[in-house]
């Protein structure tokens, strides 16, 4: 749903998308089925939608889904080519969709059934595994500045695809019982997914700029492929984990990881090779934006350092937390010194809001799925319910969140959006506290019904409410000409905020004496949820008024030169 949210955010930010120009489909017969109905500025192609004829027949209604799909296919292929469509389809259905979803869904069952480790070790392993998502900025700088073997994207994708395929093969074939070893291999797997995602995203964004008349066609295709892949993963991971050793799922991942090698090697990415005389490190690019480049590299080094500390001092959760907190302070200071003030303030808010909602998934996941010996009278969810059913419901509610956001909140003030989202997030956590205290049973509400009102339903809606304004705000903050670099930097910084949140959560779980393996002890779990998911996030509310601009989502925040528009000047850029 993130892909759809990105598109919606760009629309809210004021970006316009136009429909294909006449003849763009190469004389497709669909021209006879659909009429271009202008509802906006026709000269600039705004607001043109393809609709059925004025007097549709029953056949028109019956054929509408097919003709809509065929029209979409014709626009996609005629503008981007079938080869690039295959490249993007493989990437976002198999690699980003299936592989990424599989890793996220099977982590709990893999930790409990295969590795036989506790919640803290599982969460530490996943912190190591997720590190590549925090270094996307450095990956982008490297690929832009140095064409490996003459290619800015193709060679990097092929290299990380081999690493990812090797990692999944090792995870499937080796009798791994070490959480640290599993974390290293998952690091390589995520390195493939994160790198391929970044580079393919950069390429299709480049082509979309060259073909603005295609509108949202490519974004919709990317999102559709991603959703199909994630849906397939959610359907089979839970039942397989219930009936078999989850390790066998990695065998299924091997061909998926290798699949990206085929279209990329055949040149379907359309990545042009750099001439011999222009190869080497592009110092001009690095010198043009030294602070952005330096910040990306430092952040990557810090994130990578955190992974090394986790691996070599796997159980030293206190020192892991100290490292992350100190790194957090240093990166925040550098951000305020090197980034434009308005960008630094908003970036810090989005980062600290991730940190303040402390990740205690290791304790919560083990409580929800613990057997009756470990959690007497607990819900004892199986993986089919916890992974499959909850994920399917979560996808639906994520959609509802997008629709509600656009219908109700699209013209709200940024500050209002962020503090309201924080409050709703806290309310969702209270449903978890109700379950942990077993109050839902006293009230006659089953665990499965109660859980659906917590993380599975409200959590996903809140996730969309939080994601959409972040995307809109980011799109309004990036300086012109630095969109890709700035997006990668902000995404990496926020992802590192998730790492910091996880490391603090691991130590907090240990400090509260929670034990997720027999003899289990969840006596203080509700106190932990109260502090980490209800009290600490409240700190973000006053920060909203200090760090977030007092602007509506329809207002401009920076001018054409990248300078912040002050409130006194806002009426000049946003006339009534």
C-alpha positions in Angstrom: 0.0 0.0 0.0 3.1 2.3 0.3 3.2 2.6 -3.5 -0.4 3.8 -3.7 0.3 6.1 -0.8 3.3 7.6 -2.6 1.1 8.3 -5.6 -1.7 9.8 -3.6 0.8 11.9 -1.7 2.3 13.4 -4.9 -1.2 14.2 -6.0 -1.9 16.0 -2.7 1.4 17.8 -3.0 0.2 19.4 -6.2 2.0 17.2 -8.8 -0.1 16.8 -11.9 -0.4 13.7 -14.1 -1.7 13.8 -17.6 -3.3 11.1 -19.8 -1.6 9.6 -22.9 -1.5 11.9 -25.8 -3.6 11.1 -28.9 -2.1 8.1 -30.7 0.2 7.2 -27.8 -1.2 3.7 -27.8 -0.3 3.1 -31.4 -3.8 3.1 -32.7 -5.3 0.8 -30.1 -8.9 -0.3 -30.6 -9.7 0.9 -27.1 -9.9 4.4 -28.6 -13.4 3.3 -29.8 -14.5 2.1 -26.4 -13.4 5.1 -24.3 -13.9 8.8 -24.8 -11.5 11.4 -23.3 -13.7 13.5 -21.0 -12.0 16.7 -19.9 -12.9 18.0 -16.5 -10.0 20.3 -16.0 -7.5 22.3 -17.9 -7.5 20.5 -21.3 -4.6 22.4 -22.6 -2.3 21.0 -20.0 -4.0 17.6 -20.0 -5.3 17.9 -16.4 -8.2 15.8 -15.2 -8.8 13.7 -18.3 -10.4 10.4 -17.5 -11.4 7.6 -19.8 -15.0 6.7 -19.4 -17.5 4.5 -21.2 -19.5 5.9 -24.1 -22.3 8.4 -23.4 -25.0 5.8 -23.9 -23.4 2.5 -22.8 -24.9 -0.8 -23.7 -25.0 -3.9 -21.5 -22.1 -5.2 -23.5 -20.1 -2.0 -22.6 -20.7 -2.7 -18.9 -19.7 -6.4 -19.2 -16.6 -5.6 -21.2 -15.6 -2.6 -19.0 -13.1 -4.5 -16.8 -11.4 -6.2 -19.8 -11.2 -3.0 -21.8 -9.9 -1.0 -18.8 -7.2 -3.6 -18.3 -6.3 -3.7 -22.0 -6.2 0.0 -22.2 -3.8 0.1 -19.2 -1.7 -2.6 -20.8 -1.5 -0.7 -24.1 -0.4 2.5 -22.5 2.2 0.8 -20.4 3.8 -1.3 -23.2 3.6 1.4 -25.9 5.3 4.0 -23.7 7.8 1.9 -21.6 8.2 -1.2 -23.7 7.5 -4.8 -22.8 11.1 -5.4 -21.7 11.1 -2.7 -19.1 7.6 -3.9 -18.0 9.1 -7.4 -17.4 12.0 -5.9 -15.5 9.7 -3.9 -13.2 7.2 -6.8 -12.9 9.9 -9.2 -11.8 11.4 -6.7 -9.4 8.2 -5.7 -7.6 6.2 -8.9 -7.7 9.0 -11.4 -6.9 11.8 -9.5 -5.2 10.1 -6.5 -3.4 6.7 -8.1 -3.1 7.2 -11.8 -2.3 10.7 -11.9 -0.8 10.3 -8.8 1.4 6.9 -10.0 2.6 8.2 -13.6 3.3 11.1 -12.3 5.4 8.7 -10.1 7.5 6.0 -12.8 7.9 8.2 -15.8 8.7 10.6 -14.1 11.2 8.5 -15.1 14.3 8.0 -18.8 13.3 11.7 -19.0 12.2 12.9 -17.7 15.5 10.7 -19.9 17.6 10.6 -23.2 15.6 13.9 -23.3 13.7 16.4 -21.2 15.7 14.7 -21.8 19.1 15.7 -18.3 20.4 13.9 -15.9 22.6 12.2 -12.6 21.7 15.2 -10.4 22.4 17.5 -12.5 20.2 14.9 -12.5 17.5 14.5 -8.8 17.6 18.3 -8.3 17.6 18.6 -10.6 14.6 16.0 -8.6 12.7 17.8 -5.3 13.6 20.9 -6.6 11.9 18.9 -7.9 9.0 17.2 -4.6 8.4 20.3 -2.5 8.3 20.5 -2.2 4.5 17.3 -0.2 4.5 19.1 2.4 6.7 22.0 2.8 4.2 20.0 3.5 1.1 21.3 7.0 0.9 24.9 5.7 0.6 23.9 3.1 -1.9 22.3 5.8 -4.1 25.4 8.0 -3.8 27.7 5.1 -4.8 25.7 4.1 -7.8 25.4 7.7 -9.0 29.1 8.5 -8.5 30.7 5.3 -9.7 29.5 3.3 -12.8 30.5 -0.3 -11.9 31.8 -2.0 -15.0 30.4 1.0 -16.9 26.8 0.8 -15.6 25.2 2.9 -12.8 22.5 0.4 -12.1 22.8 -2.8 -14.0 26.1 -4.0 -12.4 25.0 -3.2 -8.9 21.7 -5.1 -9.3 23.5 -8.2 -10.7 26.1 -8.1 -7.8 23.5 -7.9 -5.0 21.3 -10.4 -6.7 24.1 -13.0 -6.5 24.6 -12.0 -2.9 20.9 -12.4 -2.2 20.6 -15.7 -4.0 23.6 -17.1 -2.0 22.0 -15.9 1.2 18.7 -17.6 0.6 20.5 -20.8 -0.5 22.5 -20.8 2.7 19.4 -20.1 4.8 17.6 -23.0 3.2 20.4 -25.6 3.0 22.5 -25.1 6.1 21.5 -26.3 9.6 21.7 -22.8 11.1 21.0 -22.5 14.8 22.9 -19.2 15.4 20.8 -16.0 15.4 23.9 -14.0 14.5 24.6 -16.2 11.5 21.0 -16.0 10.4 21.1 -12.2 10.8 24.2 -11.9 8.6 22.5 -13.9 5.8 19.3 -12.0 6.1 21.4 -8.8 5.9 22.6 -9.9 2.5 19.1 -10.8 1.5 17.8 -7.3 2.5 20.8 -5.8 0.7 19.5 -7.3 -2.5 16.0 -6.1 -2.0 16.8 -2.6 -0.8 19.4 -2.0 -3.5 17.3 -3.3 -6.4 14.3 -1.4 -5.1 16.3 1.9 -5.0 17.9 1.5 -8.4 14.7 0.3 -10.2 12.7 3.1 -8.6 15.3 5.6 -9.8 15.0 4.3 -13.4 11.3 4.2 -13.7 11.1 7.7 -12.1 13.5 8.9 -14.7 11.4 7.4 -17.5 8.2 8.9 -16.0 9.8 12.3 -16.2 10.6 11.8 -19.8 7.0 10.6 -20.5 4.7 12.7 -18.3 1.7 12.0 -20.5 1.6 8.4 -19.1 0.4 9.8 -15.8 0.3 7.3 -13.0 0.5 4.2 -15.2 3.9 3.1 -14.1 3.3 3.8 -10.4 0.0 1.8 -10.6 1.8 -1.1 -12.3 4.5 -1.1 -9.6 2.0 -1.0 -6.8 -0.1 -3.7 -8.4 2.8 -6.0 -8.7 3.9 -5.4 -5.2 0.5 -6.0 -3.8 0.1 -9.3 -5.7 3.5 -10.5 -4.4 2.7 -9.5 -0.8 -0.7 -11.1 -1.0 0.7 -14.4 -2.2 3.3 -14.4 0.6 0.6 -13.7 3.3 -1.5 -16.6 2.0 1.1 -19.4 2.2 3.6 -18.4 4.9 1.3 -18.9 7.9 0.0 -22.3 7.0 3.4 -23.6 6.0 4.9 -22.3 9.3 2.2 -24.1 11.3 2.7 -27.5 9.7 6.4 -27.6 8.7 9.7 -26.2 9.7 9.7 -22.6 8.4 13.2 -23.1 7.0 11.8 -24.9 4.0 10.2 -21.5 2.9 13.7 -20.3 2.0 13.9 -22.9 -0.8 11.0 -21.1 -2.4 12.9 -17.8 -2.1 16.0 -19.0 -4.0 14.5 -18.8 -7.6 12.7 -15.5 -6.6 16.0 -13.9 -5.6 17.7 -15.1 -8.8 14.8 -14.1 -11.0 16.0 -10.4 -11.3 19.2 -11.6 -12.9 17.5 -12.7 -16.1 15.9 -9.4 -17.3 18.7 -7.3 -15.9 21.4 -9.3 -17.7 19.4 -9.1 -20.9 19.4 -5.3 -20.7 15.7 -4.9 -19.9 16.5 -2.2 -17.4 17.5 0.2 -20.2 20.6 1.3 -18.3 23.0 2.9 -20.7 26.6 2.0 -20.5 29.0 4.9 -19.7 31.7 5.5 -22.3 35.2 4.4 -21.3 36.6 7.9 -21.1 33.9 9.0 -18.7 34.2 6.1 -16.2 35.6 6.4 -12.8 34.5 8.3 -9.7 32.4 11.3 -10.5 34.1 13.9 -8.3 32.1 16.7 -9.7 28.9 15.1 -8.5 30.4 14.5 -5.0 31.7 18.1 -4.8 28.4 19.6 -5.9 26.6 18.5 -2.8 29.3 17.7 -0.2 27.2 17.9 2.9 24.4 15.7 1.6 26.9 13.1 0.4 28.8 13.2 3.7 25.6 12.8 5.7 24.6 9.8 3.7 28.0 8.1 4.1 28.2 8.9 7.9 24.7 7.6 8.4 25.5 4.4 6.6 28.7 4.0 8.6 26.7 4.4 11.8 24.1 1.9 10.8 26.7 -0.6 9.7 28.5 -0.1 13.0 25.4 -0.9 14.9 25.0 -4.1 13.0 28.6 -5.1 13.8 28.0 -4.3 17.5 24.9 -6.5 17.5 26.8 -9.4 15.9 29.9 -9.3 18.0 28.2 -8.4 21.3 24.9 -10.1 20.6 23.6 -10.1 24.2 25.0 -6.8 25.3 21.7 -5.0 24.9 22.6 -2.1 27.2 25.6 -1.1 25.2 23.8 -1.6 21.9 21.2 0.9 23.1 23.9 3.4 24.3 25.6 3.2 20.8 22.3 3.9 19.1 21.3 6.8 21.3 24.7 8.4 21.0 24.6 7.9 17.2 21.1 9.4 17.2 22.3 12.5 18.9 25.4 12.9 16.6 23.3 12.4 13.4 20.7 14.9 14.6 23.3 17.5 15.2 24.9 17.0 11.8 21.4 17.2 10.2 20.8 20.6 11.7 24.2 21.8 10.7 24.3 20.5 7.2 20.7 20.4 6.0 18.4 23.4 5.2 16.7 24.4 8.6 13.2 23.6 7.5 14.3 20.2 6.1 16.3 19.4 9.2 13.4 20.2 11.6 10.9 18.1 9.7 13.4 15.3 9.2 14.2 15.3 12.9 10.5 15.1 13.8 9.9 12.1 11.5 13.0 10.4 12.9 12.2 11.0 16.6 8.6 10.0 16.1 9.9 6.6 14.9 12.2 6.4 17.9 9.6 7.3 20.5 7.3 4.5 19.5 9.6 1.9 20.9 9.6 -1.4 19.1 8.9 -4.3 21.6 7.7 -6.7 18.9 9.9 -9.5 20.4 7.9 -9.5 23.6 4.5 -8.9 22.1 4.8 -11.4 19.3 5.9 -14.2 21.7 3.0 -13.4 24.0 0.4 -13.5 21.3 1.7 -16.8 19.9 2.9 -18.4 23.2 1.5 -21.8 24.0 -0.5 -22.4 27.2 2.6 -23.5 29.1 4.3 -20.2 28.4 1.2 -17.9 28.5 -1.5 -19.7 30.6 -4.9 -18.5 29.5 -3.3 -16.5 26.6 -4.6 -16.2 23.0 -2.1 -18.8 21.7 -2.6 -17.6 18.1 -1.3 -20.0 15.4 0.8 -18.6 12.5 -2.1 -19.0 10.0 -4.1 -16.5 12.0 -1.3 -14.3 13.1 0.5 -14.1 9.8 -2.1 -14.9 7.1 -5.6 -13.7 8.4 -4.2 -10.7 10.2 -2.2 -9.6 7.1 -5.1 -10.0 4.8 -7.3 -7.9 7.1 -4.5 -5.4 7.6 -4.2 -4.9 3.8 -7.9 -4.2 3.5 -7.8 -1.7 6.4 -4.7 -0.1 4.9 -6.8 0.6 1.8 -9.6 2.0 4.0 -7.0 4.3 5.7 -6.0 5.7 2.3 -9.6 6.4 1.3 -10.4 8.0 4.6 -7.3 10.1 4.5 -8.1 11.5 1.0 -11.8 12.0 1.8 -11.4 13.6 5.2 -7.9 14.8 5.9 -6.4 15.8 2.6 -6.7 19.6 3.4 -5.8 19.4 7.1 -3.0 21.3 8.7 0.3 19.2 8.9 0.5 19.8 12.7 -3.1 18.6 13.3 -2.5 15.5 11.2 0.6 14.4 13.0 -0.7 14.9 16.6 -4.1 13.3 15.8 -2.3 10.3 14.2 -0.2 10.0 17.4 -3.3 9.9 19.6 -5.0 7.3 17.4 -1.8 5.2 17.5 -1.9 5.3 21.3 -5.5 4.3 21.3 -4.7 1.3 19.1 -2.0 0.2 21.6 -4.6 0.3 24.4 -6.5 -2.5 22.7 -3.3 -4.6 23.1 -3.2 -3.7 26.8 -6.8 -4.8 27.2 -5.9 -8.2 25.7 -2.8 -8.6 27.8 -4.8 -7.8 31.0 -7.4 -10.4 29.7 -10.2 -7.8 30.1 -11.6 -8.7 26.7 -12.4 -12.2 28.0 -14.2 -10.7 31.0 -16.2 -8.5 28.6 -17.1 -11.5 26.5 -14.9 -10.6 23.5 -12.8 -13.3 22.0 -9.0 -12.8 21.5 -9.3 -13.0 17.7 -12.0 -10.4 17.6 -10.1 -8.1 20.0 -6.8 -8.4 18.2 -8.5 -7.2 15.0 -9.3 -3.9 16.7 -5.7 -3.5 17.7 -2.6 -3.9 15.5 -4.3 -5.7 12.7 -7.0 -3.1 12.0 -6.4 0.3 13.7 -2.6 -0.2 13.5 -2.7 -0.3 9.7 -5.2 2.6 9.4 -3.0 4.6 11.6 0.0 3.5 9.6 -1.5 5.0 6.5 -2.5 8.2 8.4 1.1 8.6 9.5 2.6 7.7 6.2 0.6 9.9 3.9 1.4 13.3 5.6 5.1 12.2 5.8 5.2 11.6 2.1 3.4 14.8 1.3 5.6 16.9 3.6 8.7 15.3 2.2 7.6 16.0 -1.3 7.2 19.6 -0.4 10.6 19.9 1.3 13.0 18.5 -1.2 15.0 21.1 -3.2 14.5 21.1 -6.9 17.1 18.9 -8.7 17.9 17.0 -5.5 14.7 14.9 -5.3 16.2 11.5 -5.5 19.2 12.1 -3.2 17.0 13.8 -0.6 14.4 11.1 -0.6 17.0 8.4 -0.2 18.6 10.4 2.7 15.3 11.0 4.5 14.1 7.4 4.0 17.4 6.1 5.3 17.3 8.4 8.4 13.8 7.3 9.2 14.7 3.7 8.7 17.6 4.1 11.1 15.1 5.6 13.6 13.3 2.2 13.4 16.7 0.5 14.2 17.2 2.8 17.3 13.6 2.1 18.4 14.2 -1.6 18.2 17.5 -1.5 20.1 15.9 0.5 22.9 13.0 -1.9 22.9 15.3 -4.9 23.3 17.0 -3.4 26.4 13.6 -2.3 27.8 12.3 -5.8 27.5 15.3 -7.2 29.3 15.2 -4.5 32.0 11.6 -5.3 32.8 12.5 -8.9 33.4 10.3 -10.3 30.6 11.2 -13.8 29.5 9.8 -15.2 26.3 11.0 -18.8 26.7 10.2 -21.2 29.4 10.1 -20.4 32.2 8.2 -17.5 30.7 7.5 -14.3 32.5 5.2 -11.6 31.0 4.2 -10.0 34.3 5.5 -6.6 33.3 4.4 -6.7 29.6 1.5 -4.4 30.1 3.7 -1.8 31.9 6.1 -2.1 29.0 3.4 -1.5 26.4 2.1 1.5 28.5 5.5 3.2 28.6 6.7 2.3 25.1 3.5 2.6 23.1 1.4 5.1 25.1 3.5 7.5 27.3 6.7 8.0 25.2 4.8 8.7 21.9 3.0 11.6 23.7 6.3 13.5 23.6 5.9 13.8 19.9 2.8 15.9 20.3 4.5 19.1 21.6 7.3 18.5 19.2 4.8 18.7 16.4 4.2 22.4 17.2 8.0 23.1 17.4 9.3 21.2 14.3 6.4 20.9 11.8 5.5 23.9 9.7 2.1 25.5 10.4 0.9 24.8 6.9 -2.0 23.0 5.2 -1.2 20.1 3.0 -2.2 22.2 0.0 0.2 25.0 0.9 3.7 25.6 -0.5 6.5 25.3 2.0 9.6 26.3 0.0 9.9 28.6 -3.0 11.5 27.9 -6.4 15.0 28.5 -4.9 14.5 26.0 -2.0 14.1 28.8 0.6 11.4 28.4 3.3 8.2 30.4 2.7 7.5 32.3 6.0 3.9 32.6 7.2 3.9 36.3 6.3 4.7 35.5 2.7 2.5 32.5 2.5 -0.4 34.4 0.9 1.9 35.3 -2.0 2.5 31.6 -2.8 -0.9 30.4 -1.8 -3.5 33.0 -2.8 -7.0 32.5 -1.6 
